[in-house]
Amino acid sequence: MKLKMRGEAHRFKHPTVLRGDAPFLGATVRQWDNAIVGNMEQTLAEIKRHAALSPKRDINTATTFDLASYAGRRLAKRK
């Protein structure tokens, strides 16, 4: 049996953009956005700031052996 198409799907031609205060599944769009994404931009900026302020790792004084230490030592010997 072959499906008959009555016409084109017009609903996909112009997607609707919801405002932040529009209700959606019992909450507003802004509340859903905050629940899913949260303050990701602020969190990433804070992580970047902490990484810049944290002490740098010195491979010569590292007491544990791991892959990063090994790779760092190998790269340091090549230069």
Buried (B, 14 or more C-beta within 10 A) or exposed (E): EEEEEEEEEEEEEEEEEEEEEEEEEEEBBBBBBEEEEEEEEEEEEEEEEEEEEEEEEEBEEBEEEEEEBEEBBEEEEEE
